[in-house]
Amino acid sequence: MTVMDPPDNENKLIEEEEFKEKLEELKRRIIHLYEIIPSLKQCSHLSDHLQEVFELREGLNQLELGFLQTHFRCCIDPGIKIPGEVILSVSKLSAKRHGAIIVFEQEDNVDDFLQGGVIIDAVVSAPLLEGIFYPGSQLHDGAVFIRNKRVIKAGCLLPFAPTPSELEALNLGTRHQAALGLSQVSDALVIVVSEEKGWISLALQGRLYPNIGTSALLQKLGNRKNKV
């Protein structure tokens, strides 16, 4: 007997319940920390509380990955599958305002559209991406090219799109122009982190989705909750 996957709507409901459970757990732990603040004067308790804060931060990181992956899948393109390591690194780069541009090859081969770059050929990881885009590194101004969950090259140059009024209005620079340019000539998905604003943006199929970072997403969720 073949076990069939639950319908898409059922998957969404399961996912929603998982998010709610994680949020409730984090909420309980934060309330607990708030209640024990008076005991922080006792040094013997500090190590335990620091461990709790560390675990909360890790829990929020995982929740952030889930929110972003769901946002990409449900709001932009159901076929998008971005490794959690990439989302984690993009989140950290955004918080530090370290500019970045990351290209994901999909069906179209994009080799002919990439100029220059240094061969990396390594499994994608958050530390690797954060190191490449660290300000002052030799490769931080170019794009990272990812194929099949491997960083193939770094420091690549992409074709520029003519500067649209949208980019000018948002005061977005050359990274976004390059991301848009590649998305106009291929089906590649390009993630950009703005050095000036810290925004996380995405270019796909000739369209730019600016500022889709977790902070904006959580704000929208909060506003929706207040209206219910």
N, CA and C atoms as a LAMMPS dump frame, in Angstrom:
ITEM: TIMESTEP
0
ITEM: NUMBER OF ATOMS
684
ITEM: BOX BOUNDS ff ff ff
-5.0000000000000000e+02 5.0000000000000000e+02
-5.0000000000000000e+02 5.0000000000000000e+02
-5.0000000000000000e+02 5.0000000000000000e+02
ITEM: ATOMS id mol type element x y z
1 1 1 N 0.838 -1.194 0
2 1 2 C 0 0 0
3 1 3 C 0.878 1.252 0
4 2 1 N 0.597 2.16 -0.926
5 2 2 C 1.404 3.37 -1.056
6 2 3 C 0.893 4.452 -0.116
7 3 1 N 1.794 5.015 0.662
8 3 2 C 1.422 6.107 1.548
9 3 3 C 1.562 7.415 0.78
10 4 1 N 0.453 8.132 0.663
11 4 2 C 0.45 9.373 -0.113
12 4 3 C 0.734 10.56 0.791
13 5 1 N 1.41 11.563 0.227
14 5 2 C 1.675 12.783 0.979
15 5 3 C 0.371 13.514 1.247
16 6 1 N 0.241 14.169 2.397
17 6 2 C -0.969 14.928 2.666
18 6 3 C -1.11 16.066 1.677
19 7 1 N -2.349 16.494 1.4
20 7 2 C -2.553 17.611 0.475
21 7 3 C -1.797 18.845 0.93
22 8 1 N -1.596 19.775 -0.029
23 8 2 C -0.814 20.975 0.271
24 8 3 C -1.414 21.768 1.417
25 9 1 N -2.743 21.898 1.444
26 9 2 C -3.391 22.655 2.52
27 9 3 C -3.136 22.017 3.873
28 10 1 N -3.138 20.677 3.896
29 10 2 C -2.88 19.97 5.155
30 10 3 C -1.431 20.203 5.6
31 11 1 N -0.507 20.221 4.637
32 11 2 C 0.892 20.513 4.968
33 11 3 C 1.029 21.888 5.588
34 12 1 N 0.304 22.856 5.038
35 12 2 C 0.369 24.223 5.553
36 12 3 C -0.168 24.294 6.971
37 13 1 N -1.246 23.53 7.24
38 13 2 C -1.806 23.529 8.586
39 13 3 C -0.832 22.924 9.593
40 14 1 N -0.177 21.823 9.178
41 14 2 C 0.822 21.185 10.041
42 14 3 C 1.955 22.162 10.332
43 15 1 N 2.401 22.853 9.292
44 15 2 C 3.49 23.818 9.437
45 15 3 C 3.083 24.95 10.376
46 16 1 N 1.838 25.408 10.229
47 16 2 C 1.35 26.5 11.075
48 16 3 C 1.339 26.076 12.539
49 17 1 N 0.884 24.855 12.804
50 17 2 C 0.852 24.363 14.181
51 17 3 C 2.262 24.245 14.76
52 18 1 N 3.209 23.819 13.925
53 18 2 C 4.595 23.706 14.394
54 18 3 C 5.152 25.075 14.763
55 19 1 N 4.861 26.09 13.944
56 19 2 C 5.306 27.45 14.256
57 19 3 C 4.707 27.922 15.577
58 20 1 N 3.405 27.662 15.746
59 20 2 C 2.727 28.106 16.967
60 20 3 C 3.338 27.449 18.198
61 21 1 N 3.615 26.15 18.094
62 21 2 C 4.198 25.425 19.229
63 21 3 C 5.583 25.985 19.587
64 22 1 N 6.39 26.254 18.55
65 22 2 C 7.728 26.8 18.802
66 22 3 C 7.64 28.182 19.445
67 23 1 N 6.712 29.009 18.941
68 23 2 C 6.55 30.348 19.505
69 23 3 C 6.086 30.297 20.952
70 24 1 N 5.154 29.39 21.253
71 24 2 C 4.654 29.258 22.626
72 24 3 C 5.762 28.805 23.57
73 25 1 N 6.583 27.88 23.102
74 25 2 C 7.695 27.401 23.931
75 25 3 C 8.679 28.529 24.216
76 26 1 N 9.025 29.292 23.176
77 26 2 C 9.937 30.423 23.37
78 26 3 C 9.321 31.473 24.283
79 27 1 N 8.026 31.695 24.126
80 27 2 C 7.332 32.666 24.974
81 27 3 C 7.391 32.252 26.44
82 28 1 N 7.161 30.963 26.713
83 28 2 C 7.21 30.463 28.096
84 28 3 C 8.601 30.664 28.693
85 29 1 N 9.621 30.399 27.898
86 29 2 C 10.982 30.51 28.412
87 29 3 C 11.377 31.965 28.659
88 30 1 N 10.901 32.86 27.788
89 30 2 C 11.187 34.28 27.994
90 30 3 C 10.486 34.794 29.252
91 31 1 N 9.235 34.379 29.461
92 31 2 C 8.497 34.781 30.663
93 31 3 C 9.211 34.271 31.909
94 32 1 N 9.73 33.037 31.827
95 32 2 C 10.468 32.474 32.962
96 32 3 C 11.701 33.322 33.281
97 33 1 N 12.442 33.72 32.242
98 33 2 C 13.613 34.555 32.462
99 33 3 C 13.221 35.896 33.086
100 34 1 N 12.116 36.447 32.609
101 34 2 C 11.649 37.73 33.155
102 34 3 C 11.339 37.6 34.642
103 35 1 N 10.74 36.49 35.028
104 35 2 C 10.334 36.29 36.423
105 35 3 C 11.521 36.093 37.356
106 36 1 N 12.635 35.583 36.809
107 36 2 C 13.773 35.293 37.692
108 36 3 C 14.827 36.393 37.674
109 37 1 N 14.523 37.521 37.05
110 37 2 C 15.489 38.632 37.011
111 37 3 C 16.022 38.998 38.395
112 38 1 N 15.183 39.052 39.442
113 38 2 C 15.737 39.397 40.764
114 38 3 C 16.876 38.486 41.219
115 39 1 N 16.838 37.228 40.794
116 39 2 C 17.87 36.294 41.244
117 39 3 C 19.186 36.463 40.505
118 40 1 N 19.22 37.341 39.495
119 40 2 C 20.459 37.536 38.736
120 40 3 C 21.56 38.159 39.583
121 41 1 N 21.187 38.71 40.748
122 41 2 C 22.205 39.267 41.65
123 41 3 C 23.056 38.166 42.273
124 42 1 N 22.534 36.937 42.198
125 42 2 C 23.262 35.809 42.766
126 42 3 C 24.109 35.162 41.676
127 43 1 N 25.403 35.321 41.806
128 43 2 C 26.312 34.86 40.748
129 43 3 C 26.187 33.366 40.469
130 44 1 N 25.797 32.606 41.481
131 44 2 C 25.723 31.15 41.303
132 44 3 C 24.689 30.758 40.254
133 45 1 N 23.709 31.652 39.981
134 45 2 C 22.659 31.32 39.013
135 45 3 C 22.98 31.813 37.596
136 46 1 N 23.979 32.654 37.466
137 46 2 C 24.209 33.313 36.182
138 46 3 C 24.519 32.333 35.054
139 47 1 N 25.327 31.323 35.311
140 47 2 C 25.69 30.385 34.241
141 47 3 C 24.468 29.666 33.696
142 48 1 N 23.539 29.28 34.602
143 48 2 C 22.313 28.61 34.153
144 48 3 C 21.487 29.534 33.269
145 49 1 N 21.368 30.802 33.68
146 49 2 C 20.552 31.743 32.924
147 49 3 C 21.189 32.096 31.587
148 50 1 N 22.51 32.176 31.564
149 50 2 C 23.193 32.423 30.294
150 50 3 C 22.956 31.279 29.314
151 51 1 N 22.926 30.064 29.831
152 51 2 C 22.638 28.912 28.983
153 51 3 C 21.231 28.999 28.417
154 52 1 N 20.281 29.46 29.247
155 52 2 C 18.906 29.616 28.773
156 52 3 C 18.829 30.657 27.66
157 53 1 N 19.553 31.763 27.831
158 53 2 C 19.559 32.805 26.801
159 53 3 C 20.148 32.255 25.502
160 54 1 N 21.222 31.48 25.612
161 54 2 C 21.827 30.862 24.433
162 54 3 C 20.817 29.953 23.722
163 55 1 N 20.104 29.142 24.484
164 55 2 C 19.129 28.227 23.887
165 55 3 C 17.971 28.983 23.243
166 56 1 N 17.572 30.103 23.86
167 56 2 C 16.523 30.93 23.269
168 56 3 C 16.974 31.507 21.934
169 57 1 N 18.222 31.975 21.897
170 57 2 C 18.744 32.542 20.654
171 57 3 C 18.783 31.486 19.558
172 58 1 N 19.196 30.276 19.91
173 58 2 C 19.215 29.199 18.922
174 58 3 C 17.806 28.864 18.453
175 59 1 N 16.858 28.891 19.395
176 59 2 C 15.467 28.626 19.035
177 59 3 C 14.925 29.682 18.087
178 60 1 N 15.254 30.943 18.347
179 60 2 C 14.816 32.031 17.465
180 60 3 C 15.473 31.913 16.089
181 61 1 N 16.743 31.488 16.044
182 61 2 C 17.411 31.279 14.754
183 61 3 C 16.682 30.235 13.925
184 62 1 N 16.298 29.129 14.564
185 62 2 C 15.587 28.072 13.85
186 62 3 C 14.214 28.54 13.383
187 63 1 N 13.545 29.329 14.22
188 63 2 C 12.238 29.868 13.844
189 63 3 C 12.388 30.816 12.655
190 64 1 N 13.46 31.59 12.678
191 64 2 C 13.739 32.522 11.587
192 64 3 C 13.943 31.768 10.278
193 65 1 N 14.7 30.677 10.328
194 65 2 C 14.913 29.875 9.115
195 65 3 C 13.583 29.371 8.58
196 66 1 N 12.74 28.893 9.476
197 66 2 C 11.445 28.364 9.059
198 66 3 C 10.568 29.424 8.429
199 67 1 N 10.526 30.607 9.042
200 67 2 C 9.72 31.701 8.505
201 67 3 C 10.192 32.095 7.11
202 68 1 N 11.501 32.241 6.937
203 68 2 C 12.015 32.671 5.643
204 68 3 C 11.781 31.625 4.556
205 69 1 N 12.011 30.364 4.891
206 69 2 C 11.794 29.302 3.913
207 69 3 C 10.327 29.246 3.49
208 70 1 N 9.418 29.392 4.463
209 70 2 C 7.987 29.388 4.156
210 70 3 C 7.619 30.607 3.327
211 71 1 N 8.214 31.745 3.664
212 71 2 C 7.931 32.976 2.917
213 71 3 C 8.362 32.827 1.459
214 72 1 N 9.555 32.299 1.221
215 72 2 C 10.021 32.086 -0.147
216 72 3 C 9.079 31.137 -0.891
217 73 1 N 8.713 30.047 -0.234
218 73 2 C 7.93 28.996 -0.888
219 73 3 C 6.49 29.431 -1.17
220 74 1 N 5.859 30.075 -0.197
221 74 2 C 4.436 30.398 -0.314
222 74 3 C 4.17 31.728 -1.008
223 75 1 N 5.057 32.703 -0.806
224 75 2 C 4.773 34.048 -1.294
225 75 3 C 5.483 34.389 -2.596
226 76 1 N 6.522 33.649 -2.937
227 76 2 C 7.299 34.029 -4.117
228 76 3 C 7.309 32.917 -5.16
229 77 1 N 7.795 31.732 -4.807
230 77 2 C 7.882 30.642 -5.784
231 77 3 C 7.877 29.317 -5.034
232 78 1 N 6.869 28.456 -5.279
233 78 2 C 6.785 27.177 -4.559
234 78 3 C 7.981 26.265 -4.786
235 79 1 N 8.71 26.464 -5.906
236 79 2 C 9.819 25.579 -6.222
237 79 3 C 11.125 25.958 -5.557
238 80 1 N 11.149 27.082 -4.86
239 80 2 C 12.395 27.547 -4.265
240 80 3 C 12.785 26.677 -3.077
241 81 1 N 14.018 26.208 -3.093
242 81 2 C 14.553 25.447 -1.966
243 81 3 C 15.931 26.012 -1.636
244 82 1 N 15.985 26.8 -0.57
245 82 2 C 17.233 27.436 -0.175
246 82 3 C 17.768 26.753 1.073
247 83 1 N 19.012 26.275 1.053
248 83 2 C 19.565 25.591 2.235
249 83 3 C 19.505 26.477 3.477
250 84 1 N 19.222 25.854 4.618
251 84 2 C 19.153 26.583 5.872
252 84 3 C 20.437 27.315 6.193
253 85 1 N 21.587 26.742 5.799
254 85 2 C 22.877 27.39 6.055
255 85 3 C 22.966 28.739 5.341
256 86 1 N 22.371 28.822 4.158
257 86 2 C 22.393 30.082 3.414
258 86 3 C 21.522 31.115 4.114
259 87 1 N 20.334 30.7 4.536
260 87 2 C 19.428 31.629 5.206
261 87 3 C 20.035 32.115 6.513
262 88 1 N 20.681 31.213 7.236
263 88 2 C 21.328 31.608 8.484
264 88 3 C 22.43 32.633 8.223
265 89 1 N 23.246 32.393 7.208
266 89 2 C 24.338 33.327 6.909
267 89 3 C 23.795 34.661 6.427
268 90 1 N 22.748 34.629 5.599
269 90 2 C 22.159 35.873 5.096
270 90 3 C 21.6 36.705 6.244
271 91 1 N 20.98 36.032 7.2
272 91 2 C 20.447 36.729 8.37
273 91 3 C 21.561 37.421 9.154
274 92 1 N 22.676 36.721 9.341
275 92 2 C 23.801 37.296 10.086
276 92 3 C 24.456 38.43 9.309
277 93 1 N 24.606 38.252 7.995
278 93 2 C 25.19 39.3 7.165
279 93 3 C 24.323 40.555 7.195
280 94 1 N 23.017 40.348 7.169
281 94 2 C 22.09 41.471 7.224
282 94 3 C 22.213 42.23 8.538
283 95 1 N 22.302 41.489 9.643
284 95 2 C 22.404 42.119 10.964
285 95 3 C 23.681 42.954 11.083
286 96 1 N 24.76 42.481 10.424
287 96 2 C 26.045 43.195 10.492
288 96 3 C 26.209 44.218 9.369
289 97 1 N 25.228 44.229 8.445
290 97 2 C 25.296 45.095 7.262
291 97 3 C 26.549 44.82 6.433
292 98 1 N 26.798 43.545 6.228
293 98 2 C 27.861 43.114 5.326
294 98 3 C 27.199 42.792 3.989
295 99 1 N 27.524 43.567 2.965
296 99 2 C 26.901 43.368 1.661
297 99 3 C 27.208 42 1.087
298 100 1 N 26.239 41.446 0.348
299 100 2 C 26.426 40.11 -0.236
300 100 3 C 25.513 39.942 -1.444
301 101 1 N 25.928 39.066 -2.353
302 101 2 C 25.084 38.67 -3.484
303 101 3 C 25.337 37.183 -3.75
304 102 1 N 24.271 36.4 -3.715
305 102 2 C 24.381 34.945 -3.808
306 102 3 C 23.471 34.444 -4.925
307 103 1 N 24.064 33.713 -5.865
308 103 2 C 23.347 33.215 -7.04
309 103 3 C 23.068 31.724 -6.886
310 104 1 N 21.804 31.348 -7.089
311 104 2 C 21.417 29.932 -7.091
312 104 3 C 21.036 29.539 -8.51
313 105 1 N 21.795 28.624 -9.091
314 105 2 C 21.448 28.123 -10.422
315 105 3 C 20.252 27.196 -10.305
316 106 1 N 19.301 27.333 -11.241
317 106 2 C 18.146 26.426 -11.263
318 106 3 C 18.21 25.582 -12.536
319 107 1 N 17.27 25.734 -13.458
320 107 2 C 17.292 24.92 -14.677
321 107 3 C 18.301 25.442 -15.696
322 108 1 N 18.376 26.746 -15.844
323 108 2 C 19.277 27.336 -16.846
324 108 3 C 20.729 27.302 -16.366
325 109 1 N 21.635 26.929 -17.276
326 109 2 C 23.062 27.016 -16.986
327 109 3 C 23.483 28.477 -17.093
328 110 1 N 24.112 29.002 -16.039
329 110 2 C 24.444 30.431 -16.022
330 110 3 C 25.943 30.697 -16.216
331 111 1 N 26.714 29.677 -16.562
332 111 2 C 28.163 29.847 -16.712
333 111 3 C 28.526 30.988 -17.659
334 112 1 N 27.772 31.126 -18.76
335 112 2 C 28.097 32.147 -19.755
336 112 3 C 27.816 33.559 -19.264
337 113 1 N 27.057 33.685 -18.183
338 113 2 C 26.704 35.017 -17.682
339 113 3 C 27.597 35.467 -16.523
340 114 1 N 28.456 34.566 -16.043
341 114 2 C 29.339 34.904 -14.925
342 114 3 C 30.726 35.242 -15.436
343 115 1 N 31.264 36.359 -15.007
344 115 2 C 32.607 36.765 -15.426
345 115 3 C 33.566 36.707 -14.238
346 116 1 N 34.763 36.181 -14.513
347 116 2 C 35.791 36.139 -13.472
348 116 3 C 35.411 35.215 -12.325
349 117 1 N 35.945 35.518 -11.156
350 117 2 C 35.662 34.704 -9.981
351 117 3 C 36.768 33.713 -9.677
352 118 1 N 36.729 33.194 -8.478
353 118 2 C 37.721 32.229 -7.995
354 118 3 C 37.011 30.913 -7.681
355 119 1 N 37.563 29.806 -8.155
356 119 2 C 36.969 28.5 -7.897
357 119 3 C 37.055 28.175 -6.398
358 120 1 N 35.909 27.79 -5.81
359 120 2 C 35.847 27.386 -4.4
360 120 3 C 35.542 25.894 -4.29
361 121 1 N 34.456 25.463 -4.934
362 121 2 C 34.005 24.064 -4.972
363 121 3 C 33.988 23.44 -3.572
364 122 1 N 33.102 23.956 -2.738
365 122 2 C 32.968 23.451 -1.362
366 122 3 C 31.491 23.409 -0.986
367 123 1 N 31.163 22.531 -0.056
368 123 2 C 29.784 22.448 0.434
369 123 3 C 29.404 23.78 1.067
370 124 1 N 28.207 24.268 0.753
371 124 2 C 27.771 25.551 1.274
372 124 3 C 27.622 25.496 2.795
373 125 1 N 28.119 26.529 3.467
374 125 2 C 27.983 26.617 4.921
375 125 3 C 27.94 28.087 5.309
376 126 1 N 27.336 28.368 6.465
377 126 2 C 27.241 29.751 6.935
378 126 3 C 28.616 30.373 7.169
379 127 1 N 29.554 29.677 7.853
380 127 2 C 30.881 30.281 8.064
381 127 3 C 31.607 30.6 6.753
382 128 1 N 31.456 29.728 5.753
383 128 2 C 32.115 29.966 4.469
384 128 3 C 31.581 31.24 3.825
385 129 1 N 30.256 31.399 3.785
386 129 2 C 29.665 32.573 3.152
387 129 3 C 29.991 33.849 3.928
388 130 1 N 29.944 33.758 5.253
389 130 2 C 30.255 34.939 6.072
390 130 3 C 31.714 35.366 5.88
391 131 1 N 32.61 34.391 5.703
392 131 2 C 34.018 34.709 5.467
393 131 3 C 34.231 35.362 4.118
394 132 1 N 33.545 34.856 3.093
395 132 2 C 33.684 35.416 1.75
396 132 3 C 33.227 36.873 1.714
397 133 1 N 32.121 37.155 2.41
398 133 2 C 31.546 38.503 2.346
399 133 3 C 31.992 39.406 3.499
400 134 1 N 33.003 38.98 4.232
401 134 2 C 33.525 39.844 5.293
402 134 3 C 34.175 41.069 4.641
403 135 1 N 33.81 42.276 5.09
404 135 2 C 34.369 43.492 4.475
405 135 3 C 35.899 43.473 4.456
406 136 1 N 36.442 43.772 3.301
407 136 2 C 37.888 43.794 3.162
408 136 3 C 38.457 42.533 2.551
409 137 1 N 37.673 41.441 2.537
410 137 2 C 38.171 40.219 1.907
411 137 3 C 38.235 40.431 0.399
412 138 1 N 39.1 39.689 -0.274
413 138 2 C 39.314 39.899 -1.707
414 138 3 C 38.092 39.576 -2.544
415 139 1 N 37.166 38.773 -2.01
416 139 2 C 36.028 38.311 -2.803
417 139 3 C 34.707 38.966 -2.418
418 140 1 N 34.725 39.868 -1.438
419 140 2 C 33.449 40.314 -0.87
420 140 3 C 32.616 41.176 -1.817
421 141 1 N 33.223 41.783 -2.837
422 141 2 C 32.46 42.643 -3.74
423 141 3 C 31.74 41.869 -4.841
424 142 1 N 32.187 40.645 -5.127
425 142 2 C 31.572 39.872 -6.2
426 142 3 C 30.464 38.961 -5.689
427 143 1 N 29.929 38.159 -6.61
428 143 2 C 28.832 37.239 -6.282
429 143 3 C 29.36 35.84 -6.006
430 144 1 N 28.671 35.14 -5.121
431 144 2 C 28.917 33.718 -4.887
432 144 3 C 27.956 32.933 -5.772
433 145 1 N 28.461 31.904 -6.423
434 145 2 C 27.653 31.078 -7.319
435 145 3 C 27.471 29.696 -6.696
436 146 1 N 26.207 29.3 -6.473
437 146 2 C 25.89 28.016 -5.842
438 146 3 C 25.17 27.116 -6.838
439 147 1 N 25.666 25.888 -6.951
440 147 2 C 25.039 24.869 -7.811
441 147 3 C 24.968 23.579 -7.005
442 148 1 N 23.767 23.01 -6.896
443 148 2 C 23.573 21.746 -6.164
444 148 3 C 24.171 21.791 -4.753
445 149 1 N 23.878 22.866 -4.032
446 149 2 C 24.28 23.033 -2.628
447 149 3 C 25.795 23.1 -2.423
448 150 1 N 26.509 23.444 -3.516
449 150 2 C 27.959 23.647 -3.415
450 150 3 C 28.31 25.051 -3.898
451 151 1 N 29.207 25.703 -3.176
452 151 2 C 29.719 26.991 -3.616
453 151 3 C 30.758 26.701 -4.696
454 152 1 N 30.4 27.004 -5.938
455 152 2 C 31.29 26.706 -7.065
456 152 3 C 32.351 27.793 -7.223
457 153 1 N 31.909 29.048 -7.205
458 153 2 C 32.835 30.172 -7.398
459 153 3 C 32.44 31.326 -6.492
460 154 1 N 33.377 32.223 -6.259
461 154 2 C 33.114 33.459 -5.521
462 154 3 C 33.823 34.602 -6.228
463 155 1 N 33.351 35.807 -6.003
464 155 2 C 33.956 36.972 -6.64
465 155 3 C 33.546 37.134 -8.087
466 156 1 N 32.382 36.589 -8.467
467 156 2 C 31.927 36.664 -9.86
468 156 3 C 31.259 38.007 -10.152
469 157 1 N 31.366 38.435 -11.421
470 157 2 C 30.667 39.624 -11.893
471 157 3 C 29.453 39.183 -12.696
472 158 1 N 28.321 39.884 -12.52
473 158 2 C 27.072 39.538 -13.192
474 158 3 C 26.691 40.616 -14.198
475 159 1 N 25.856 40.266 -15.176
476 159 2 C 25.405 41.286 -16.139
477 159 3 C 24.507 42.309 -15.453
478 160 1 N 24.718 43.586 -15.753
479 160 2 C 23.925 44.651 -15.141
480 160 3 C 22.623 44.864 -15.9
481 161 1 N 21.564 45.1 -15.152
482 161 2 C 20.306 45.514 -15.762
483 161 3 C 20.324 47.035 -15.914
484 162 1 N 19.632 47.56 -16.93
485 162 2 C 19.465 49.018 -16.985
486 162 3 C 18.819 49.475 -15.677
487 163 1 N 19.262 50.585 -15.119
488 163 2 C 18.778 51.017 -13.814
489 163 3 C 17.293 51.372 -13.883
490 164 1 N 16.418 50.539 -13.309
491 164 2 C 14.988 50.864 -13.327
492 164 3 C 14.656 51.906 -12.263
493 165 1 N 13.535 52.57 -12.457
494 165 2 C 13.12 53.619 -11.516
495 165 3 C 12.907 53.054 -10.123
496 166 1 N 12.541 51.749 -10.04
497 166 2 C 12.295 51.118 -8.741
498 166 3 C 13.567 51.134 -7.891
499 167 1 N 14.711 50.806 -8.514
500 167 2 C 15.969 50.798 -7.774
501 167 3 C 16.357 52.208 -7.34
502 168 1 N 16.142 53.169 -8.216
503 168 2 C 16.472 54.554 -7.881
504 168 3 C 15.601 55.053 -6.737
505 169 1 N 14.319 54.717 -6.788
506 169 2 C 13.387 55.177 -5.754
507 169 3 C 13.744 54.598 -4.387
508 170 1 N 14.234 53.346 -4.383
509 170 2 C 14.586 52.689 -3.126
510 170 3 C 16.033 52.958 -2.729
511 171 1 N 16.747 53.677 -3.581
512 171 2 C 18.16 53.997 -3.327
513 171 3 C 18.993 52.721 -3.159
514 172 1 N 18.767 51.766 -4.07
515 172 2 C 19.505 50.503 -4.051
516 172 3 C 20.597 50.552 -5.116
517 173 1 N 21.734 49.915 -4.822
518 173 2 C 22.914 50.098 -5.647
519 173 3 C 23.222 49.002 -6.641
520 174 1 N 24.523 48.836 -6.906
521 174 2 C 24.975 47.975 -7.998
522 174 3 C 24.722 46.488 -7.745
523 175 1 N 24.749 46.049 -6.482
524 175 2 C 24.475 44.631 -6.218
525 175 3 C 23.062 44.268 -6.696
526 176 1 N 22.107 45.129 -6.399
527 176 2 C 20.725 44.862 -6.802
528 176 3 C 20.571 44.958 -8.321
529 177 1 N 21.312 45.879 -8.927
530 177 2 C 21.273 46.017 -10.381
531 177 3 C 21.835 44.766 -11.055
532 178 1 N 22.897 44.207 -10.485
533 178 2 C 23.49 42.984 -11.023
534 178 3 C 22.569 41.785 -10.811
535 179 1 N 21.954 41.711 -9.634
536 179 2 C 21.033 40.605 -9.344
537 179 3 C 19.858 40.627 -10.31
538 180 1 N 19.315 41.815 -10.529
539 180 2 C 18.193 41.96 -11.459
540 180 3 C 18.617 41.605 -12.871
541 181 1 N 19.838 42.009 -13.24
542 181 2 C 20.337 41.719 -14.586
543 181 3 C 20.416 40.23 -14.865
544 182 1 N 20.954 39.451 -13.933
545 182 2 C 21.052 38.003 -14.137
546 182 3 C 19.666 37.364 -14.172
547 183 1 N 18.749 37.867 -13.344
548 183 2 C 17.397 37.286 -13.302
549 183 3 C 16.618 37.569 -14.587
550 184 1 N 17.065 38.573 -15.358
551 184 2 C 16.396 38.894 -16.621
552 184 3 C 16.83 37.995 -17.767
553 185 1 N 18.007 37.375 -17.64
554 185 2 C 18.521 36.549 -18.739
555 185 3 C 18.559 35.063 -18.382
556 186 1 N 18.119 34.699 -17.177
557 186 2 C 18.115 33.294 -16.76
558 186 3 C 17.046 33.102 -15.686
559 187 1 N 16.85 31.835 -15.298
560 187 2 C 15.89 31.566 -14.219
561 187 3 C 16.585 31.501 -12.866
562 188 1 N 17.837 31.977 -12.792
563 188 2 C 18.578 31.962 -11.525
564 188 3 C 17.856 32.777 -10.469
565 189 1 N 18.01 32.334 -9.238
566 189 2 C 17.488 33.065 -8.094
567 189 3 C 18.676 33.755 -7.431
568 190 1 N 18.553 35.04 -7.159
569 190 2 C 19.672 35.808 -6.607
570 190 3 C 19.24 36.512 -5.327
571 191 1 N 19.96 36.25 -4.242
572 191 2 C 19.712 36.915 -2.964
573 191 3 C 20.751 38.018 -2.776
574 192 1 N 20.288 39.188 -2.348
575 192 2 C 21.175 40.335 -2.13
576 192 3 C 21.006 40.855 -0.706
577 193 1 N 22.126 41.141 -0.055
578 193 2 C 22.106 41.828 1.234
579 193 3 C 22.677 43.218 1.013
580 194 1 N 21.911 44.225 1.381
581 194 2 C 22.342 45.602 1.195
582 194 3 C 23.323 46.02 2.282
583 195 1 N 24.461 46.563 1.854
584 195 2 C 25.468 47.03 2.795
585 195 3 C 25 48.294 3.516
586 196 1 N 24.232 49.141 2.823
587 196 2 C 23.783 50.405 3.396
588 196 3 C 22.584 50.231 4.324
589 197 1 N 21.613 49.402 3.917
590 197 2 C 20.367 49.278 4.661
591 197 3 C 20.26 48.001 5.486
592 198 1 N 21.06 46.986 5.13
593 198 2 C 20.909 45.691 5.78
594 198 3 C 19.737 44.902 5.248
595 199 1 N 19.076 45.397 4.199
596 199 2 C 17.92 44.703 3.628
597 199 3 C 18.336 43.38 2.992
598 200 1 N 17.434 42.404 3.081
599 200 2 C 17.565 41.158 2.326
600 200 3 C 16.577 41.246 1.171
601 201 1 N 17.076 41.18 -0.062
602 201 2 C 16.207 41.265 -1.236
603 201 3 C 16.456 40.059 -2.131
604 202 1 N 15.528 39.842 -3.045
605 202 2 C 15.621 38.678 -3.923
606 202 3 C 15.243 39.083 -5.33
607 203 1 N 16.002 38.594 -6.308
608 203 2 C 15.687 38.819 -7.721
609 203 3 C 15.357 37.483 -8.373
610 204 1 N 14.254 37.453 -9.096
611 204 2 C 13.806 36.214 -9.736
612 204 3 C 12.92 36.567 -10.923
613 205 1 N 13.21 35.931 -12.076
614 205 2 C 12.404 36.101 -13.282
615 205 3 C 12.221 37.57 -13.651
616 206 1 N 13.316 38.329 -13.545
617 206 2 C 13.283 39.722 -13.952
618 206 3 C 12.571 40.659 -13.001
619 207 1 N 12.304 40.187 -11.793
620 207 2 C 11.599 41.022 -10.818
621 207 3 C 12.394 41.069 -9.517
622 208 1 N 12.413 42.241 -8.883
623 208 2 C 13.103 42.404 -7.608
624 208 3 C 12.09 42.424 -6.471
625 209 1 N 12.364 41.63 -5.429
626 209 2 C 11.545 41.612 -4.218
627 209 3 C 12.384 42.238 -3.102
628 210 1 N 12.239 43.555 -2.864
629 210 2 C 13.108 44.222 -1.882
630 210 3 C 12.662 44.017 -0.447
631 211 1 N 13.634 43.969 0.445
632 211 2 C 13.387 43.967 1.889
633 211 3 C 12.433 42.865 2.322
634 212 1 N 12.798 41.611 2.044
635 212 2 C 11.949 40.493 2.466
636 212 3 C 12.53 39.82 3.702
637 213 1 N 13.365 40.546 4.444
638 213 2 C 14.022 39.975 5.619
639 213 3 C 13.052 39.606 6.713
640 214 1 N 13.545 38.86 7.687
641 214 2 C 12.709 38.332 8.754
642 214 3 C 12.075 39.423 9.59
643 215 1 N 12.787 40.511 9.846
644 215 2 C 12.224 41.562 10.688
645 215 3 C 10.958 42.132 10.066
646 216 1 N 11 42.35 8.731
647 216 2 C 9.817 42.863 8.042
648 216 3 C 8.69 41.837 8.07
649 217 1 N 9.05 40.575 7.904
650 217 2 C 8.055 39.515 7.907
651 217 3 C 7.385 39.393 9.269
652 218 1 N 8.17 39.433 10.338
653 218 2 C 7.61 39.344 11.683
654 218 3 C 6.72 40.544 11.994
655 219 1 N 7.097 41.715 11.483
656 219 2 C 6.28 42.91 11.703
657 219 3 C 4.921 42.734 11.039
658 220 1 N 4.912 42.18 9.82
659 220 2 C 3.654 41.948 9.13
660 220 3 C 2.783 40.962 9.904
661 221 1 N 3.403 39.905 10.419
662 221 2 C 2.652 38.926 11.205
663 221 3 C 2.056 39.571 12.453
664 222 1 N 2.845 40.44 13.1
665 222 2 C 2.36 41.125 14.293
666 222 3 C 1.206 42.034 13.991
667 223 1 N 1.28 42.76 12.871
668 223 2 C 0.195 43.657 12.487
669 223 3 C -1.074 42.884 12.191
670 224 1 N -0.909 41.719 11.546
671 224 2 C -2.07 40.9 11.214
672 224 3 C -2.743 40.386 12.468
673 225 1 N -1.911 39.993 13.45
674 225 2 C -2.442 39.481 14.701
675 225 3 C -3.25 40.566 15.433
676 226 1 N -2.773 41.818 15.378
677 226 2 C -3.442 42.897 16.072
678 226 3 C -4.798 43.22 15.454
679 227 1 N -4.937 42.887 14.152
680 227 2 C -6.185 43.206 13.473
681 227 3 C -7.248 42.135 13.705
682 228 1 N -6.847 40.97 14.186
683 228 2 C -7.803 39.869 14.361
684 228 3 C -8.695 40.15 15.55
